[in-house]
Amino acid sequence: MMPIEIYDKEEFRKIAERAIECRVKRLKDVVKIKARTKRYLYTIKVKPEEADEFIKTLKCRRIVEV
């Protein structure tokens, strides 16, 4: 099963609330944030300059830098 990519930040925030864990992967040109729920893995790509502010707004149980 493939991960589901989300493009809307508000929608991803709602998903992150019910996620077991959120992982942050920092690449050269983009930051990927992955939310693991019971059934699916959801991902969103954000710009590196927006990433820290966006991560602070997430209400995820556990946030892990990968």
C-alpha positions in Angstrom: 0.0 0.0 0.0 1.3 3.4 -1.0 1.5 6.4 1.4 -1.1 9.1 0.8 0.3 12.6 0.0 -1.7 15.5 1.4 -1.4 19.0 -0.2 -3.5 21.0 2.3 -1.8 22.0 5.5 -5.1 22.2 7.5 -6.1 18.8 6.5 -2.7 17.4 7.5 -3.0 19.1 10.9 -6.2 17.2 11.5 -4.7 13.9 10.5 -1.6 14.5 12.7 -3.9 14.8 15.8 -4.9 11.2 15.4 -1.5 10.0 14.3 0.6 7.6 16.4 3.8 9.2 15.4 5.0 12.1 13.1 8.4 11.9 11.4 10.3 14.8 10.0 12.8 14.1 7.2 14.9 17.1 6.1 16.2 16.9 2.5 18.1 19.5 0.5 15.2 21.4 -1.1 12.2 20.2 0.9 11.1 18.9 4.3 8.8 15.8 4.3 6.6 15.3 7.3 5.1 11.8 7.7 2.1 11.0 9.9 1.6 7.4 10.8 -2.0 6.5 11.6 -3.4 3.1 12.4 -4.3 2.4 8.8 -2.3 4.7 6.5 0.9 6.7 6.2 0.2 10.3 5.2 2.9 12.7 3.9 3.2 16.4 3.2 6.1 18.3 1.7 6.8 21.8 2.9 9.5 24.4 2.2 12.5 24.3 4.6 11.8 27.9 5.7 8.2 27.1 6.6 8.9 23.7 8.2 9.7 24.7 11.8 6.6 26.9 12.1 4.4 24.2 10.7 5.9 21.5 13.0 5.1 23.7 16.0 1.4 23.8 15.0 1.1 20.0 14.8 -0.6 18.2 17.8 1.1 14.9 17.1 1.7 12.5 20.1 5.3 12.0 19.2 7.5 14.0 16.7 10.7 12.3 15.6 13.5 13.8 13.5 14.8 11.3 11.0 
